[in-house]
Amino acid sequence: MDMPAESPLSTEERIMLTAIDLMERKGFKAVTTKEIAHASGFSEMTVFRNFGTKQNILERAFETYSNHIDIEHEIKNKVEYNLFADLKKVAQVFQNYHADNRKMFLIGFQERNTNPNLIYTMAENPRELKRFLIDYFEEMKKLGRVRTSIDSHAQAMNFLWMNLGHFFSGHIAGQNVAEKTVELDDFIENAVEVFSYGLRPDCPDMK
C-alpha cells in the first residue's frame, strides 16, 4: 500500500504497509518475515517484537487499513428514488470502496482457502450494500417505479456481481479478454442504464 506522506509512520505502520505490498504481489505464503523486515528497513527481531508472526501482521493490517462505507451518509441520505441516479450512486460507492481496498481484496481472494476470515471481513460492506438494495427495490415497487415481479434479493445480487466483475477483470487478466480499456465512468453509465431499464415497469416482462 502507498505510504502516507502527511505524517511520519510508526514502526508498526511501516511494517504492515510493507507486508501488504509484498503479499499482494507475491502471495502470503511466499513472503517471509525476513523479507518484510528488510523491505521496511527494520530487523527481523523488530518485526517479531511488534507482531510475533506473519499471520498477525496480515490480520492487524486488515483491521487497520480496511476502509468502511458510511452507508447512511454516502447513500441513504442521498436517495432520490430515481432508479438510474440511485443505482449509479451505489455503483460509484461500490467501485470506490473496492479501489480503496484493492490490495486487501486481492490478498483476500488469493488466500480465500487458507485465510477465509479475511475475505469474510472485507465482504461486510458489500453485504450492507446488498441489504440496502433489497430494501430500496422493495420501496421502489411500492412507488410503482420498478416491476413488482422482480425478485429484490436476486436483483441486488445481480447488481453487485456486475460491479464486482468489473473490479476483478481490471486486476485478474481482464484486459486479455476485453482488449480495449473501458473507463470506469463509462462502465457505470452504460451498465446502470441497461440494468435499470430491465427493472422499469415499462420494460417488457420476458417470462
WOFENRA-V758981 format. One line per field, one symbol per residue. burial: b if it has 16 or more other C-alpha atoms within 10 Angstrom, else e. Layout:
BEGIN
burial->???
END
This chain:
BEGIN
burial->beeeeeeeeeebbbbbbbbbbbbbeebbeebebebbbebbeebbeebbeebeebeebbebbbeebbeebeeeeebeeeeeeebbbbbbbbbbbbbebbeebbbbbbbbbbbeeebeebbeebeebbeebbebbbebbbebbeeebbbbebebeebbbebbeebbebbbeeeeebeeeeeeeeeeeeebbebbbebbebbbeeeeeee
END
